[in-house]
Structures are given as structure tokens and as C-alpha cells.
């Protein structure tokens, strides 16, 4: 009797070690969601590193990226229509130990989590002349508290914990963006390597969407898994944070969500922040 060995397609996936990303990838990471003929390998690292690796090496088959980074990697990657995070009137925040007038903020150097983050792009649209310094996202609040910077641009869980650390919010850029444009602020998404081929592109995209749906359908279990990445959040706060960034929009951006992505990147190009016009291309 001749045995038949079925080839397995290995797909590398990289995302941030954050509770919202962990929540959406819960199904795939724990094999609750399986795809015959495919095996998924997960790497966790910070978003700015993922942006750089995608641009320089096209290293992973699927990678979380900041939307700001997409024009720089669009030749090798296309966007998945699921798995993104948007701010519906909320988003990255500028925080400081004390209230600071905006005209004074223009004269300061603030800590930012990376020049390829969407937070940075939105900041430069908001206040082009502001001086910045790159600091790892989880070191920004400690650096501001230590007096190394007079203000910082925070992302991820810091949006819920800054007040506990004695900081005050100067501007919520997601709120400002909504007031200016009437749109949600698209922050991060998942990109997939074009060279995988049509079948793998579609199968992998469906697998991610199934993983997100599984997490939403099994919220308690997925949240329990995500808590290991929650960085000082209690369960209630982690649940709130996950709800902000993993929801129906994460399953599908919708026509208005796709338009918001295009508008943000077009504006970045028109303002001279992004050197290449984006070709927003979805699986």
C-alpha cells in the first residue's frame, strides 16, 4: 500500500504583543481555527519593527503594519480587508504632566513611538512643525514622567492608563481627526505578501477573519488568552481596550473604512509627509 503525503503550506504571521492583536489572533494561535493544508507560525514583536521589516525584507507572509507604512511596502504587500484597528472618534493621544497650550507645544520636542506609525502621521498632519524623538512605545510614559520629554504621543494600552500615572491629555488625535474629516481614524491593519498567489491570499484572509469571529464569539476565552499581553490592565480595562479595537470593523472595514484609509494616505502624500502616493489595494 502506498501512502500519500499531503503537502502543507507554511504561512508566517507577525503581529504586536498587544492584547487587541492577541485577541484577534487567538483562534489561529491556539489552533481553535484550523485550515486543512495550511500551518500558521506566529511571531510577536513591536509594530515599528514590523513596519521596518516589511519595508526592508518583506520578511513575513502576513504582518501587522501601521497604515502609514503601507505606501512604502505596497509593491510587495496588499492589504487584508479584515484584522485592522480603527479609532471611532478616539486614537493616539498627546499627554503631558501638566496642561500645555497648543502654541507652546509647537516649541517642544515630544516622544513618539516611531516615524512609520499612523500616530506619527496623524501628528504631523495635526501639527507639521512639531519636533519629535523616537522612543519605544512602552517607554514613552516613563520618559515623560522622568522629565526627559515635556509631552509624549501614546498608543496601545497607554490610552487607558495615562491618567493613573498622573498625566493629562492634551489632544486625542482620533477625536481631532473625526472633527476635521467626519471619518474614523484607521490606525493599523494586516498586510499579506502578494507573491503567495491568489489561492493562499484568499485562504489566509478567510482564516484570519474566522479567527477574529471565533474570538468575538468566545470572548471570555479569547480575553483570558489576551490578558498575558495586557500590560498592567485589569480584566475590565483589557476588555474595554479590546472592544475599542476589535469589533465589527475588524471583521470588515466597510466602504467608509476603506475610504478613510485612502483619505488618510492621500492627505499624507499631499502634505509632503509620505513621498509616494498609496495604491490602496485589498485582497
Phi, psi and omega in degrees: 000132181264126178274146180250122179263122179272125180294141178247133179269120178270130180238123178269133182234133178231136177208173183285151176277060182240156185296325181289318177295317179299321179298312185288332179267004183308312184300316180285318184294331182255010180062022171289331174248121181237150178231115179306130178087000181230143176228131186250131181245129188252136173235135181244124175203167188292156190295323181292324175295319178296318176304311183295317180295321180295323181287315189277327190231349191046053195288317185253152177293315176236132180218139169292139178220160165280141179300329176304326184283343189303317181301334182279343184236009188293340178292329183257342185231155167236164182274142171276145182281001180226166175092008182266166176239130178232153176258115180270073184087014176211163181172208180303147185233145168266123181234157181206165178289343182212164176293135181228131177292147183300324179295331176282326179300327180299339183264001186253163173255123184245151179281132179232155186276008179143144185280353176259358179287153175293331175302315180294315179302314181295321177300316182288333172289319181293315185214083188302328188276355186293141179268138185230161172221136183280129178224138176309138191305325183276359178254357185292310180299313176301323180293321178292317179297328181279357179083010179288332177222151180278343178203163179216152177259113188251147177228180177058214189295340178302337178296338179257345188249352188301320182294325178299331179272003177088015179264159179242148179276126175268315180211134167262111186291333175292321176292316178300317180298317178298318179295325182281323191242341187076007185251161167291158177258109178284123187257300181219154179216189176243134178246150183229139185295127181300327187289354178297333183095156189303313184299310181295324177301313184287317181297315181294321177297317177296323180296318179294317179298320178296324179294318177296315180297320179299318180296318179294325180282338181234059191300316184298314180294317180294322179292321177300319176295317184290339184299336180292346180247013192277354174045077172072009175268140170281174186300319181296316180291321178296320178297319178295315181297314178300318179298330178293325191238357172230107186202201181300329177294334180285331175288323179198130182297328188081164182299320180289329176292318177296321178295324179296320177299312181297317182296316180300312183289324175297318180294320177299322178290314182295331179275359178081012179277321178254126185282344184237133176292136183282141168254092186287111193230118182254150171300000000 
